[in-house]
Amino acid sequence: MRLNVERHSPSAVEMRTFLNEALTMREFKHDHVLRLIGIVIDADKMPLVILPFMTHGDLLSYIRDDNNVSIA
């Protein structure tokens, strides 16, 4: 699933905020939270997060799939 989002180069404040969040994420160590593998900056200077492969795909698609059973 690809989002149709207009891209713009992030401002210095946006980039600093993103990098600060990445620094926080690298400390996450929990069975139910994906660990941050790394970040990259693409040709358009957009920061991208590198996360482990998710067996069931992204969370939004998983939640919206009517075939998934609720455990509540």
PDB file of N, H, CA, C and O in Angstrom:
ATOM      1  N   MET A   1       0.850  -1.167   0.000  1.00  0.00           N
ATOM      2  CA  MET A   1       0.000   0.000   0.000  1.00  0.00           C
ATOM      3  C   MET A   1       0.895   1.229   0.000  1.00  0.00           C
ATOM      4  O   MET A   1       1.778   1.356   0.848  1.00  0.00           O
ATOM      5  N   ARG A   2       0.677   2.112  -0.924  1.00  0.00           N
ATOM      6  H   ARG A   2      -0.041   2.008  -1.612  1.00  0.00           H
ATOM      7  CA  ARG A   2       1.482   3.316  -1.035  1.00  0.00           C
ATOM      8  C   ARG A   2       0.595   4.526  -0.818  1.00  0.00           C
ATOM      9  O   ARG A   2      -0.453   4.654  -1.451  1.00  0.00           O
ATOM     10  N   LEU A   3       1.006   5.410   0.069  1.00  0.00           N
ATOM     11  H   LEU A   3       1.858   5.306   0.583  1.00  0.00           H
ATOM     12  CA  LEU A   3       0.246   6.621   0.330  1.00  0.00           C
ATOM     13  C   LEU A   3       0.573   7.665  -0.726  1.00  0.00           C
ATOM     14  O   LEU A   3       1.723   7.795  -1.144  1.00  0.00           O
ATOM     15  N   ASN A   4      -0.430   8.398  -1.150  1.00  0.00           N
ATOM     16  H   ASN A   4      -1.364   8.292  -0.810  1.00  0.00           H
ATOM     17  CA  ASN A   4      -0.221   9.464  -2.113  1.00  0.00           C
ATOM     18  C   ASN A   4      -0.033  10.757  -1.329  1.00  0.00           C
ATOM     19  O   ASN A   4      -0.997  11.464  -1.035  1.00  0.00           O
ATOM     20  N   VAL A   5       1.200  11.052  -1.001  1.00  0.00           N
ATOM     21  H   VAL A   5       1.983  10.477  -1.240  1.00  0.00           H
ATOM     22  CA  VAL A   5       1.515  12.211  -0.180  1.00  0.00           C
ATOM     23  C   VAL A   5       2.451  13.116  -0.962  1.00  0.00           C
ATOM     24  O   VAL A   5       3.457  12.667  -1.511  1.00  0.00           O
ATOM     25  N   GLU A   6       2.107  14.394  -1.005  1.00  0.00           N
ATOM     26  H   GLU A   6       1.290  14.759  -0.559  1.00  0.00           H
ATOM     27  CA  GLU A   6       2.994  15.342  -1.662  1.00  0.00           C
ATOM     28  C   GLU A   6       4.261  15.464  -0.830  1.00  0.00           C
ATOM     29  O   GLU A   6       4.196  15.694   0.377  1.00  0.00           O
ATOM     30  N   ARG A   7       5.405  15.313  -1.468  1.00  0.00           N
ATOM     31  H   ARG A   7       5.458  15.127  -2.449  1.00  0.00           H
ATOM     32  CA  ARG A   7       6.671  15.331  -0.749  1.00  0.00           C
ATOM     33  C   ARG A   7       7.311  16.696  -0.841  1.00  0.00           C
ATOM     34  O   ARG A   7       7.241  17.367  -1.871  1.00  0.00           O
ATOM     35  N   HIS A   8       7.922  17.088   0.230  1.00  0.00           N
ATOM     36  H   HIS A   8       7.978  16.543   1.066  1.00  0.00           H
ATOM     37  CA  HIS A   8       8.718  18.311   0.258  1.00  0.00           C
ATOM     38  C   HIS A   8       9.953  18.045   1.103  1.00  0.00           C
ATOM     39  O   HIS A   8       9.936  17.191   1.990  1.00  0.00           O
ATOM     40  N   SER A   9      10.999  18.764   0.831  1.00  0.00           N
ATOM     41  H   SER A   9      11.013  19.458   0.111  1.00  0.00           H
ATOM     42  CA  SER A   9      12.203  18.593   1.651  1.00  0.00           C
ATOM     43  C   SER A   9      11.902  19.101   3.055  1.00  0.00           C
ATOM     44  O   SER A   9      11.317  20.172   3.218  1.00  0.00           O
ATOM     45  N   PRO A  10      12.295  18.346   4.056  1.00  0.00           N
ATOM     46  CA  PRO A  10      12.004  18.754   5.437  1.00  0.00           C
ATOM     47  C   PRO A  10      12.829  19.978   5.835  1.00  0.00           C
ATOM     48  O   PRO A  10      13.948  20.177   5.361  1.00  0.00           O
ATOM     49  N   SER A  11      12.254  20.779   6.707  1.00  0.00           N
ATOM     50  H   SER A  11      11.345  20.617   7.093  1.00  0.00           H
ATOM     51  CA  SER A  11      12.978  21.929   7.242  1.00  0.00           C
ATOM     52  C   SER A  11      14.012  21.429   8.242  1.00  0.00           C
ATOM     53  O   SER A  11      14.000  20.258   8.621  1.00  0.00           O
ATOM     54  N   ALA A  12      14.893  22.301   8.661  1.00  0.00           N
ATOM     55  H   ALA A  12      14.903  23.252   8.354  1.00  0.00           H
ATOM     56  CA  ALA A  12      15.906  21.924   9.650  1.00  0.00           C
ATOM     57  C   ALA A  12      15.244  21.480  10.955  1.00  0.00           C
ATOM     58  O   ALA A  12      15.707  20.540  11.601  1.00  0.00           O
ATOM     59  N   VAL A  13      14.166  22.155  11.336  1.00  0.00           N
ATOM     60  H   VAL A  13      13.789  22.918  10.811  1.00  0.00           H
ATOM     61  CA  VAL A  13      13.454  21.787  12.578  1.00  0.00           C
ATOM     62  C   VAL A  13      12.817  20.409  12.431  1.00  0.00           C
ATOM     63  O   VAL A  13      12.907  19.587  13.343  1.00  0.00           O
ATOM     64  N   GLU A  14      12.177  20.148  11.295  1.00  0.00           N
ATOM     65  H   GLU A  14      12.104  20.816  10.554  1.00  0.00           H
ATOM     66  CA  GLU A  14      11.564  18.835  11.063  1.00  0.00           C
ATOM     67  C   GLU A  14      12.626  17.730  11.073  1.00  0.00           C
ATOM     68  O   GLU A  14      12.410  16.658  11.638  1.00  0.00           O
ATOM     69  N   MET A  15      13.763  18.000  10.449  1.00  0.00           N
ATOM     70  H   MET A  15      13.939  18.871   9.990  1.00  0.00           H
ATOM     71  CA  MET A  15      14.831  17.003  10.402  1.00  0.00           C
ATOM     72  C   MET A  15      15.378  16.748  11.810  1.00  0.00           C
ATOM     73  O   MET A  15      15.616  15.597  12.176  1.00  0.00           O
ATOM     74  N   ARG A  16      15.575  17.786  12.588  1.00  0.00           N
ATOM     75  H   ARG A  16      15.382  18.721  12.291  1.00  0.00           H
ATOM     76  CA  ARG A  16      16.077  17.634  13.959  1.00  0.00           C
ATOM     77  C   ARG A  16      15.085  16.829  14.793  1.00  0.00           C
ATOM     78  O   ARG A  16      15.477  15.943  15.552  1.00  0.00           O
ATOM     79  N   THR A  17      13.783  17.146  14.644  1.00  0.00           N
ATOM     80  H   THR A  17      13.465  17.866  14.027  1.00  0.00           H
ATOM     81  CA  THR A  17      12.745  16.417  15.377  1.00  0.00           C
ATOM     82  C   THR A  17      12.755  14.937  15.000  1.00  0.00           C
ATOM     83  O   THR A  17      12.686  14.068  15.870  1.00  0.00           O
ATOM     84  N   PHE A  18      12.843  14.655  13.698  1.00  0.00           N
ATOM     85  H   PHE A  18      12.899  15.360  12.991  1.00  0.00           H
ATOM     86  CA  PHE A  18      12.883  13.275  13.213  1.00  0.00           C
ATOM     87  C   PHE A  18      14.087  12.538  13.795  1.00  0.00           C
ATOM     88  O   PHE A  18      13.953  11.417  14.284  1.00  0.00           O
ATOM     89  N   LEU A  19      15.250  13.160  13.744  1.00  0.00           N
ATOM     90  H   LEU A  19      15.359  14.071  13.347  1.00  0.00           H
ATOM     91  CA  LEU A  19      16.462  12.510  14.239  1.00  0.00           C
ATOM     92  C   LEU A  19      16.406  12.288  15.749  1.00  0.00           C
ATOM     93  O   LEU A  19      16.892  11.271  16.243  1.00  0.00           O
ATOM     94  N   ASN A  20      15.817  13.231  16.483  1.00  0.00           N
ATOM     95  H   ASN A  20      15.422  14.057  16.082  1.00  0.00           H
ATOM     96  CA  ASN A  20      15.653  13.041  17.927  1.00  0.00           C
ATOM     97  C   ASN A  20      14.738  11.861  18.226  1.00  0.00           C
ATOM     98  O   ASN A  20      15.000  11.088  19.147  1.00  0.00           O
ATOM     99  N   GLU A  21      13.663  11.720  17.450  1.00  0.00           N
ATOM    100  H   GLU A  21      13.450  12.348  16.702  1.00  0.00           H
ATOM    101  CA  GLU A  21      12.767  10.569  17.630  1.00  0.00           C
ATOM    102  C   GLU A  21      13.495   9.272  17.302  1.00  0.00           C
ATOM    103  O   GLU A  21      13.311   8.266  17.987  1.00  0.00           O
ATOM    104  N   ALA A  22      14.317   9.290  16.263  1.00  0.00           N
ATOM    105  H   ALA A  22      14.467  10.107  15.707  1.00  0.00           H
ATOM    106  CA  ALA A  22      15.078   8.096  15.889  1.00  0.00           C
ATOM    107  C   ALA A  22      16.030   7.708  17.017  1.00  0.00           C
ATOM    108  O   ALA A  22      16.183   6.525  17.322  1.00  0.00           O
ATOM    109  N   LEU A  23      16.666   8.695  17.633  1.00  0.00           N
ATOM    110  H   LEU A  23      16.542   9.656  17.385  1.00  0.00           H
ATOM    111  CA  LEU A  23      17.559   8.402  18.755  1.00  0.00           C
ATOM    112  C   LEU A  23      16.796   7.765  19.911  1.00  0.00           C
ATOM    113  O   LEU A  23      17.312   6.872  20.583  1.00  0.00           O
ATOM    114  N   THR A  24      15.576   8.221  20.139  1.00  0.00           N
ATOM    115  H   THR A  24      15.157   8.947  19.593  1.00  0.00           H
ATOM    116  CA  THR A  24      14.735   7.622  21.184  1.00  0.00           C
ATOM    117  C   THR A  24      14.334   6.204  20.796  1.00  0.00           C
ATOM    118  O   THR A  24      14.381   5.292  21.621  1.00  0.00           O
ATOM    119  N   MET A  25      13.934   6.019  19.525  1.00  0.00           N
ATOM    120  H   MET A  25      13.895   6.760  18.855  1.00  0.00           H
ATOM    121  CA  MET A  25      13.484   4.701  19.053  1.00  0.00           C
ATOM    122  C   MET A  25      14.581   3.644  19.140  1.00  0.00           C
ATOM    123  O   MET A  25      14.293   2.469  19.369  1.00  0.00           O
ATOM    124  N   ARG A  26      15.831   4.053  18.960  1.00  0.00           N
ATOM    125  H   ARG A  26      16.065   5.007  18.774  1.00  0.00           H
ATOM    126  CA  ARG A  26      16.902   3.041  18.973  1.00  0.00           C
ATOM    127  C   ARG A  26      17.069   2.394  20.344  1.00  0.00           C
ATOM    128  O   ARG A  26      17.689   1.339  20.471  1.00  0.00           O
ATOM    129  N   GLU A  27      16.508   3.039  21.371  1.00  0.00           N
ATOM    130  H   GLU A  27      16.004   3.896  21.268  1.00  0.00           H
ATOM    131  CA  GLU A  27      16.587   2.498  22.725  1.00  0.00           C
ATOM    132  C   GLU A  27      15.455   1.515  23.042  1.00  0.00           C
ATOM    133  O   GLU A  27      15.509   0.827  24.062  1.00  0.00           O
ATOM    134  N   PHE A  28      14.431   1.438  22.182  1.00  0.00           N
ATOM    135  H   PHE A  28      14.387   1.997  21.354  1.00  0.00           H
ATOM    136  CA  PHE A  28      13.302   0.544  22.430  1.00  0.00           C
ATOM    137  C   PHE A  28      13.769  -0.901  22.396  1.00  0.00           C
ATOM    138  O   PHE A  28      14.409  -1.338  21.440  1.00  0.00           O
ATOM    139  N   LYS A  29      13.442  -1.630  23.445  1.00  0.00           N
ATOM    140  H   LYS A  29      12.922  -1.275  24.222  1.00  0.00           H
ATOM    141  CA  LYS A  29      13.751  -3.055  23.492  1.00  0.00           C
ATOM    142  C   LYS A  29      12.551  -3.754  24.131  1.00  0.00           C
ATOM    143  O   LYS A  29      12.479  -3.903  25.351  1.00  0.00           O
ATOM    144  N   HIS A  30      11.619  -4.177  23.291  1.00  0.00           N
ATOM    145  H   HIS A  30      11.677  -4.056  22.300  1.00  0.00           H
ATOM    146  CA  HIS A  30      10.408  -4.831  23.768  1.00  0.00           C
ATOM    147  C   HIS A  30       9.922  -5.793  22.699  1.00  0.00           C
ATOM    148  O   HIS A  30      10.046  -5.512  21.507  1.00  0.00           O
ATOM    149  N   ASP A  31       9.372  -6.920  23.114  1.00  0.00           N
ATOM    150  H   ASP A  31       9.271  -7.148  24.082  1.00  0.00           H
ATOM    151  CA  ASP A  31       8.902  -7.931  22.166  1.00  0.00           C
ATOM    152  C   ASP A  31       7.805  -7.420  21.243  1.00  0.00           C
ATOM    153  O   ASP A  31       7.647  -7.940  20.139  1.00  0.00           O
ATOM    154  N   HIS A  32       7.043  -6.416  21.665  1.00  0.00           N
ATOM    155  H   HIS A  32       7.171  -5.994  22.563  1.00  0.00           H
ATOM    156  CA  HIS A  32       5.913  -5.938  20.882  1.00  0.00           C
ATOM    157  C   HIS A  32       6.175  -4.603  20.194  1.00  0.00           C
ATOM    158  O   HIS A  32       5.247  -3.968  19.692  1.00  0.00           O
ATOM    159  N   VAL A  33       7.414  -4.183  20.171  1.00  0.00           N
ATOM    160  H   VAL A  33       8.168  -4.698  20.579  1.00  0.00           H
ATOM    161  CA  VAL A  33       7.778  -2.928  19.502  1.00  0.00           C
ATOM    162  C   VAL A  33       8.902  -3.233  18.521  1.00  0.00           C
ATOM    163  O   VAL A  33       9.913  -3.830  18.892  1.00  0.00           O
ATOM    164  N   LEU A  34       8.723  -2.820  17.261  1.00  0.00           N
ATOM    165  H   LEU A  34       7.903  -2.335  16.959  1.00  0.00           H
ATOM    166  CA  LEU A  34       9.770  -3.034  16.266  1.00  0.00           C
ATOM    167  C   LEU A  34      10.997  -2.219  16.637  1.00  0.00           C
ATOM    168  O   LEU A  34      10.893  -1.072  17.070  1.00  0.00           O
ATOM    169  N   ARG A  35      12.147  -2.822  16.462  1.00  0.00           N
ATOM    170  H   ARG A  35      12.233  -3.755  16.110  1.00  0.00           H
ATOM    171  CA  ARG A  35      13.370  -2.076  16.763  1.00  0.00           C
ATOM    172  C   ARG A  35      13.810  -1.317  15.515  1.00  0.00           C
ATOM    173  O   ARG A  35      13.602  -1.766  14.388  1.00  0.00           O
ATOM    174  N   LEU A  36      14.405  -0.191  15.735  1.00  0.00           N
ATOM    175  H   LEU A  36      14.575   0.175  16.650  1.00  0.00           H
ATOM    176  CA  LEU A  36      14.911   0.637  14.654  1.00  0.00           C
ATOM    177  C   LEU A  36      16.219   0.051  14.157  1.00  0.00           C
ATOM    178  O   LEU A  36      17.166  -0.107  14.927  1.00  0.00           O
ATOM    179  N   ILE A  37      16.275  -0.271  12.877  1.00  0.00           N
ATOM    180  H   ILE A  37      15.506  -0.143  12.251  1.00  0.00           H
ATOM    181  CA  ILE A  37      17.512  -0.770  12.285  1.00  0.00           C
ATOM    182  C   ILE A  37      18.389   0.413  11.875  1.00  0.00           C
ATOM    183  O   ILE A  37      19.604   0.401  12.074  1.00  0.00           O
ATOM    184  N   GLY A  38      17.759   1.422  11.305  1.00  0.00           N
ATOM    185  H   GLY A  38      16.773   1.432  11.143  1.00  0.00           H
ATOM    186  CA  GLY A  38      18.523   2.590  10.884  1.00  0.00           C
ATOM    187  C   GLY A  38      17.642   3.608  10.192  1.00  0.00           C
ATOM    188  O   GLY A  38      16.431   3.426  10.066  1.00  0.00           O
ATOM    189  N   ILE A  39      18.263   4.667   9.752  1.00  0.00           N
ATOM    190  H   ILE A  39      19.246   4.815   9.854  1.00  0.00           H
ATOM    191  CA  ILE A  39      17.568   5.672   8.950  1.00  0.00           C
ATOM    192  C   ILE A  39      18.445   6.003   7.756  1.00  0.00           C
ATOM    193  O   ILE A  39      19.668   5.871   7.807  1.00  0.00           O
ATOM    194  N   VAL A  40      17.805   6.434   6.687  1.00  0.00           N
ATOM    195  H   VAL A  40      16.811   6.541   6.646  1.00  0.00           H
ATOM    196  CA  VAL A  40      18.520   6.877   5.493  1.00  0.00           C
ATOM    197  C   VAL A  40      17.884   8.182   5.031  1.00  0.00           C
ATOM    198  O   VAL A  40      16.736   8.482   5.357  1.00  0.00           O
ATOM    199  N   ILE A  41      18.641   8.936   4.279  1.00  0.00           N
ATOM    200  H   ILE A  41      19.574   8.692   4.015  1.00  0.00           H
ATOM    201  CA  ILE A  41      18.138  10.164   3.675  1.00  0.00           C
ATOM    202  C   ILE A  41      18.133   9.913   2.171  1.00  0.00           C
ATOM    203  O   ILE A  41      19.179   9.623   1.590  1.00  0.00           O
ATOM    204  N   ASP A  42      16.951  10.024   1.526  1.00  0.00           N
ATOM    205  H   ASP A  42      16.102  10.260   1.999  1.00  0.00           H
ATOM    206  CA  ASP A  42      16.876   9.737   0.100  1.00  0.00           C
ATOM    207  C   ASP A  42      17.342  10.942  -0.722  1.00  0.00           C
ATOM    208  O   ASP A  42      17.739  11.967  -0.167  1.00  0.00           O
ATOM    209  N   ALA A  43      17.290  10.807  -2.034  1.00  0.00           N
ATOM    210  H   ALA A  43      16.969   9.974  -2.485  1.00  0.00           H
ATOM    211  CA  ALA A  43      17.784  11.847  -2.942  1.00  0.00           C
ATOM    212  C   ALA A  43      17.047  13.174  -2.766  1.00  0.00           C
ATOM    213  O   ALA A  43      17.604  14.235  -3.049  1.00  0.00           O
ATOM    214  N   ASP A  44      15.794  13.119  -2.301  1.00  0.00           N
ATOM    215  H   ASP A  44      15.342  12.257  -2.071  1.00  0.00           H
ATOM    216  CA  ASP A  44      15.007  14.341  -2.074  1.00  0.00           C
ATOM    217  C   ASP A  44      15.200  14.886  -0.659  1.00  0.00           C
ATOM    218  O   ASP A  44      14.467  15.772  -0.220  1.00  0.00           O
ATOM    219  N   LYS A  45      16.189  14.350   0.044  1.00  0.00           N
ATOM    220  H   LYS A  45      16.784  13.631  -0.313  1.00  0.00           H
ATOM    221  CA  LYS A  45      16.492  14.742   1.433  1.00  0.00           C
ATOM    222  C   LYS A  45      15.373  14.397   2.409  1.00  0.00           C
ATOM    223  O   LYS A  45      15.196  15.054   3.435  1.00  0.00           O
ATOM    224  N   MET A  46      14.616  13.345   2.066  1.00  0.00           N
ATOM    225  H   MET A  46      14.759  12.811   1.233  1.00  0.00           H
ATOM    226  CA  MET A  46      13.562  12.863   2.951  1.00  0.00           C
ATOM    227  C   MET A  46      14.136  11.753   3.825  1.00  0.00           C
ATOM    228  O   MET A  46      14.708  10.793   3.308  1.00  0.00           O
ATOM    229  N   PRO A  47      13.991  11.873   5.144  1.00  0.00           N
ATOM    230  CA  PRO A  47      14.470  10.805   6.014  1.00  0.00           C
ATOM    231  C   PRO A  47      13.498   9.625   5.983  1.00  0.00           C
ATOM    232  O   PRO A  47      12.281   9.814   5.987  1.00  0.00           O
ATOM    233  N   LEU A  48      14.037   8.423   5.953  1.00  0.00           N
ATOM    234  H   LEU A  48      15.025   8.269   5.950  1.00  0.00           H
ATOM    235  CA  LEU A  48      13.242   7.198   5.922  1.00  0.00           C
ATOM    236  C   LEU A  48      13.710   6.281   7.034  1.00  0.00           C
ATOM    237  O   LEU A  48      14.905   6.190   7.314  1.00  0.00           O
ATOM    238  N   VAL A  49      12.773   5.604   7.665  1.00  0.00           N
ATOM    239  H   VAL A  49      11.801   5.677   7.438  1.00  0.00           H
ATOM    240  CA  VAL A  49      13.067   4.697   8.772  1.00  0.00           C
ATOM    241  C   VAL A  49      13.220   3.286   8.219  1.00  0.00           C
ATOM    242  O   VAL A  49      12.427   2.855   7.381  1.00  0.00           O
ATOM    243  N   ILE A  50      14.226   2.575   8.682  1.00  0.00           N
ATOM    244  H   ILE A  50      14.870   2.925   9.362  1.00  0.00           H
ATOM    245  CA  ILE A  50      14.422   1.171   8.306  1.00  0.00           C
ATOM    246  C   ILE A  50      14.050   0.323   9.511  1.00  0.00           C
ATOM    247  O   ILE A  50      14.668   0.411  10.571  1.00  0.00           O
ATOM    248  N   LEU A  51      13.014  -0.509   9.322  1.00  0.00           N
ATOM    249  H   LEU A  51      12.512  -0.581   8.460  1.00  0.00           H
ATOM    250  CA  LEU A  51      12.503  -1.390  10.379  1.00  0.00           C
ATOM    251  C   LEU A  51      12.577  -2.830   9.903  1.00  0.00           C
ATOM    252  O   LEU A  51      12.692  -3.072   8.702  1.00  0.00           O
ATOM    253  N   PRO A  52      12.513  -3.792  10.815  1.00  0.00           N
ATOM    254  CA  PRO A  52      12.504  -5.194  10.409  1.00  0.00           C
ATOM    255  C   PRO A  52      11.269  -5.532   9.578  1.00  0.00           C
ATOM    256  O   PRO A  52      10.245  -4.853   9.662  1.00  0.00           O
ATOM    257  N   PHE A  53      11.377  -6.581   8.784  1.00  0.00           N
ATOM    258  H   PHE A  53      12.209  -7.133   8.716  1.00  0.00           H
ATOM    259  CA  PHE A  53      10.252  -7.093   8.008  1.00  0.00           C
ATOM    260  C   PHE A  53       9.147  -7.529   8.967  1.00  0.00           C
ATOM    261  O   PHE A  53       9.412  -8.183   9.976  1.00  0.00           O
ATOM    262  N   MET A  54       7.904  -7.162   8.643  1.00  0.00           N
ATOM    263  H   MET A  54       7.688  -6.631   7.823  1.00  0.00           H
ATOM    264  CA  MET A  54       6.764  -7.541   9.477  1.00  0.00           C
ATOM    265  C   MET A  54       6.000  -8.650   8.768  1.00  0.00           C
ATOM    266  O   MET A  54       5.484  -8.448   7.669  1.00  0.00           O
ATOM    267  N   THR A  55       5.928  -9.801   9.381  1.00  0.00           N
ATOM    268  H   THR A  55       6.347  -9.966  10.273  1.00  0.00           H
ATOM    269  CA  THR A  55       5.313 -10.983   8.784  1.00  0.00           C
ATOM    270  C   THR A  55       3.905 -10.718   8.270  1.00  0.00           C
ATOM    271  O   THR A  55       3.536 -11.193   7.196  1.00  0.00           O
ATOM    272  N   HIS A  56       3.115  -9.964   9.031  1.00  0.00           N
ATOM    273  H   HIS A  56       3.414  -9.578   9.904  1.00  0.00           H
ATOM    274  CA  HIS A  56       1.728  -9.705   8.661  1.00  0.00           C
ATOM    275  C   HIS A  56       1.539  -8.367   7.968  1.00  0.00           C
ATOM    276  O   HIS A  56       0.405  -7.906   7.839  1.00  0.00           O
ATOM    277  N   GLY A  57       2.599  -7.737   7.523  1.00  0.00           N
ATOM    278  H   GLY A  57       3.520  -8.112   7.628  1.00  0.00           H
ATOM    279  CA  GLY A  57       2.517  -6.461   6.825  1.00  0.00           C
ATOM    280  C   GLY A  57       2.418  -5.292   7.796  1.00  0.00           C
ATOM    281  O   GLY A  57       2.658  -5.435   8.995  1.00  0.00           O
ATOM    282  N   ASP A  58       2.058  -4.132   7.251  1.00  0.00           N
ATOM    283  H   ASP A  58       1.863  -4.016   6.277  1.00  0.00           H
ATOM    284  CA  ASP A  58       1.996  -2.941   8.095  1.00  0.00           C
ATOM    285  C   ASP A  58       0.766  -2.978   8.998  1.00  0.00           C
ATOM    286  O   ASP A  58      -0.225  -3.638   8.684  1.00  0.00           O
ATOM    287  N   LEU A  59       0.836  -2.274  10.108  1.00  0.00           N
ATOM    288  H   LEU A  59       1.641  -1.738  10.364  1.00  0.00           H
ATOM    289  CA  LEU A  59      -0.209  -2.314  11.135  1.00  0.00           C
ATOM    290  C   LEU A  59      -1.558  -1.832  10.612  1.00  0.00           C
ATOM    291  O   LEU A  59      -2.584  -2.446  10.904  1.00  0.00           O
ATOM    292  N   LEU A  60      -1.574  -0.758   9.856  1.00  0.00           N
ATOM    293  H   LEU A  60      -0.740  -0.259   9.618  1.00  0.00           H
ATOM    294  CA  LEU A  60      -2.845  -0.218   9.358  1.00  0.00           C
ATOM    295  C   LEU A  60      -3.571  -1.248   8.484  1.00  0.00           C
ATOM    296  O   LEU A  60      -4.774  -1.457   8.646  1.00  0.00           O
ATOM    297  N   SER A  61      -2.862  -1.878   7.577  1.00  0.00           N
ATOM    298  H   SER A  61      -1.886  -1.708   7.445  1.00  0.00           H
ATOM    299  CA  SER A  61      -3.482  -2.895   6.714  1.00  0.00           C
ATOM    300  C   SER A  61      -3.966  -4.079   7.545  1.00  0.00           C
ATOM    301  O   SER A  61      -5.037  -4.624   7.279  1.00  0.00           O
ATOM    302  N   TYR A  62      -3.192  -4.479   8.540  1.00  0.00           N
ATOM    303  H   TYR A  62      -2.322  -4.036   8.755  1.00  0.00           H
ATOM    304  CA  TYR A  62      -3.566  -5.601   9.396  1.00  0.00           C
ATOM    305  C   TYR A  62      -4.847  -5.286  10.168  1.00  0.00           C
ATOM    306  O   TYR A  62      -5.745  -6.124  10.260  1.00  0.00           O
ATOM    307  N   ILE A  63      -4.924  -4.084  10.716  1.00  0.00           N
ATOM    308  H   ILE A  63      -4.195  -3.404  10.641  1.00  0.00           H
ATOM    309  CA  ILE A  63      -6.105  -3.686  11.488  1.00  0.00           C
ATOM    310  C   ILE A  63      -7.350  -3.618  10.612  1.00  0.00           C
ATOM    311  O   ILE A  63      -8.439  -3.986  11.052  1.00  0.00           O
ATOM    312  N   ARG A  64      -7.198  -3.154   9.392  1.00  0.00           N
ATOM    313  H   ARG A  64      -6.313  -2.855   9.035  1.00  0.00           H
ATOM    314  CA  ARG A  64      -8.346  -2.990   8.489  1.00  0.00           C
ATOM    315  C   ARG A  64      -8.793  -4.282   7.821  1.00  0.00           C
ATOM    316  O   ARG A  64      -9.850  -4.316   7.191  1.00  0.00           O
ATOM    317  N   ASP A  65      -8.012  -5.336   7.947  1.00  0.00           N
ATOM    318  H   ASP A  65      -7.154  -5.309   8.459  1.00  0.00           H
ATOM    319  CA  ASP A  65      -8.345  -6.612   7.311  1.00  0.00           C
ATOM    320  C   ASP A  65      -9.413  -7.329   8.129  1.00  0.00           C
ATOM    321  O   ASP A  65      -9.162  -7.730   9.266  1.00  0.00           O
ATOM    322  N   ASP A  66     -10.601  -7.491   7.555  1.00  0.00           N
ATOM    323  H   ASP A  66     -10.805  -7.166   6.632  1.00  0.00           H
ATOM    324  CA  ASP A  66     -11.721  -8.129   8.252  1.00  0.00           C
ATOM    325  C   ASP A  66     -11.461  -9.603   8.581  1.00  0.00           C
ATOM    326  O   ASP A  66     -12.160 -10.184   9.412  1.00  0.00           O
ATOM    327  N   ASN A  67     -10.464 -10.206   7.935  1.00  0.00           N
ATOM    328  H   ASN A  67      -9.897  -9.734   7.260  1.00  0.00           H
ATOM    329  CA  ASN A  67     -10.162 -11.612   8.194  1.00  0.00           C
ATOM    330  C   ASN A  67      -9.373 -11.827   9.479  1.00  0.00           C
ATOM    331  O   ASN A  67      -9.261 -12.960   9.946  1.00  0.00           O
ATOM    332  N   ASN A  68      -8.834 -10.777  10.050  1.00  0.00           N
ATOM    333  H   ASN A  68      -8.925  -9.857   9.671  1.00  0.00           H
ATOM    334  CA  ASN A  68      -8.106 -10.899  11.318  1.00  0.00           C
ATOM    335  C   ASN A  68      -9.094 -10.971  12.458  1.00  0.00           C
ATOM    336  O   ASN A  68     -10.098 -10.259  12.470  1.00  0.00           O
ATOM    337  N   VAL A  69      -8.810 -11.828  13.410  1.00  0.00           N
ATOM    338  H   VAL A  69      -7.995 -12.407  13.401  1.00  0.00           H
ATOM    339  CA  VAL A  69      -9.717 -12.079  14.525  1.00  0.00           C
ATOM    340  C   VAL A  69      -9.328 -11.222  15.721  1.00  0.00           C
ATOM    341  O   VAL A  69      -8.155 -11.163  16.091  1.00  0.00           O
ATOM    342  N   SER A  70     -10.297 -10.566  16.319  1.00  0.00           N
ATOM    343  H   SER A  70     -11.249 -10.614  16.018  1.00  0.00           H
ATOM    344  CA  SER A  70     -10.060  -9.770  17.513  1.00  0.00           C
ATOM    345  C   SER A  70      -9.880 -10.702  18.711  1.00  0.00           C
ATOM    346  O   SER A  70     -10.583 -11.705  18.834  1.00  0.00           O
ATOM    347  N   ILE A  71      -8.943 -10.370  19.584  1.00  0.00           N
ATOM    348  H   ILE A  71      -8.372  -9.555  19.484  1.00  0.00           H
ATOM    349  CA  ILE A  71      -8.727 -11.199  20.777  1.00  0.00           C
ATOM    350  C   ILE A  71      -9.403 -10.599  22.005  1.00  0.00           C
ATOM    351  O   ILE A  71      -9.273 -11.130  23.107  1.00  0.00           O
ATOM    352  N   ALA A  72     -10.120  -9.500  21.820  1.00  0.00           N
ATOM    353  H   ALA A  72     -10.225  -9.069  20.924  1.00  0.00           H
ATOM    354  CA  ALA A  72     -10.783  -8.840  22.956  1.00  0.00           C
ATOM    355  C   ALA A  72     -12.099  -9.504  23.296  1.00  0.00           C
ATOM    356  O   ALA A  72     -12.785  -9.077  24.224  1.00  0.00           O
TER     357      ALA A  72
END
